[in-house]
Amino acid sequence: MTRTVEIFSAGCPSCQATIALVQSIACPSCEVSVLDMNDADVAARSRQLGIQSVPTVVIDGAIAACCAGRGPDEASLRAAGIGAELV
């Protein structure tokens, strides 16, 4: 039996650090794949999974808790002042 681990990456330093971390702690049961977000098929899969930022780790088809809920959303951006004119 194997655990499928997918790392969605754009090749940035943060992504490289995450790849190294996952690879260093992966067990023999872990099948680790690094997926390049610059590939159209990978980007399409990431949208299906609901990935909003990179790096993101997906374990057996589910976004890992450490990576869930990240990425910009309109409410947070508006709360930070975007869309409100400075007077």
C-alpha positions as CSV (number, residue, x, y, z in Angstrom):
1,M,0.0,0.0,0.0
2,T,1.3,3.5,-0.9
3,R,0.5,7.0,0.2
4,T,0.4,9.4,-2.8
5,V,2.0,12.8,-2.0
6,E,1.8,15.5,-4.6
7,I,3.7,18.8,-4.2
8,F,2.3,21.6,-6.4
9,S,5.3,23.9,-7.1
10,A,6.2,27.0,-9.1
11,G,9.9,26.4,-8.6
12,C,10.3,29.3,-6.1
13,P,12.7,29.1,-3.1
14,S,9.7,28.4,-0.8
15,C,8.6,25.6,-3.1
16,Q,12.1,24.2,-3.1
17,A,12.2,24.2,0.7
18,T,8.9,22.4,0.9
19,I,10.0,19.8,-1.7
20,A,13.2,19.2,0.4
21,L,11.2,18.9,3.6
22,V,8.7,16.4,2.2
23,Q,11.4,14.3,0.6
24,S,13.4,14.3,3.8
25,I,10.5,13.0,5.9
26,A,8.8,10.7,3.3
27,C,8.7,7.0,4.3
28,P,9.1,4.1,1.9
29,S,5.3,3.9,1.6
30,C,5.2,7.5,0.3
31,E,5.1,8.0,-3.5
32,V,6.2,11.7,-3.8
33,S,5.6,13.6,-7.0
34,V,6.6,17.2,-7.7
35,L,4.1,18.9,-10.1
36,D,5.1,22.1,-12.0
37,M,2.3,24.7,-12.0
38,N,3.6,26.1,-15.3
39,D,2.2,23.0,-16.9
40,A,-1.4,23.6,-18.1
41,D,-2.5,20.1,-17.1
42,V,-1.1,20.5,-13.6
43,A,-2.7,24.0,-13.3
44,A,-6.1,22.5,-14.3
45,R,-5.7,19.8,-11.7
46,S,-4.8,22.3,-9.0
47,R,-8.0,24.3,-9.8
48,Q,-10.1,21.1,-9.4
49,L,-8.5,20.5,-6.0
50,G,-9.1,24.1,-4.9
51,I,-5.4,25.0,-4.6
52,Q,-5.0,28.7,-4.1
53,S,-1.3,29.1,-3.6
54,V,2.0,27.3,-3.9
55,P,3.6,25.4,-2.5
56,T,0.7,23.1,-1.7
57,V,1.0,19.5,-0.5
58,V,-1.8,17.1,-1.5
59,I,-1.9,13.7,0.3
60,D,-4.0,10.9,-1.2
61,G,-6.1,13.5,-3.1
62,A,-6.7,15.9,-0.2
63,I,-4.9,19.2,0.5
64,A,-2.8,18.8,3.6
65,A,-4.1,20.8,6.6
66,C,-0.9,22.9,6.6
67,C,-1.8,24.1,3.1
68,A,-5.6,24.5,3.3
69,G,-7.3,27.9,3.2
70,R,-4.3,29.9,1.9
71,G,-4.5,32.4,-0.9
72,P,-6.1,35.7,-1.3
73,D,-9.8,36.2,-0.9
74,E,-11.9,39.2,-1.6
75,A,-13.1,39.8,1.9
76,S,-9.6,39.8,3.4
77,L,-8.3,42.1,0.6
78,R,-11.2,44.5,1.2
79,A,-10.6,44.4,5.0
80,A,-7.0,45.4,4.3
81,G,-8.2,48.4,2.4
82,I,-8.1,47.4,-1.3
83,G,-11.0,49.0,-3.0
84,A,-11.4,51.9,-0.5
85,E,-10.2,55.2,-1.9
86,L,-7.8,57.1,0.3
87,V,-9.1,60.6,1.1
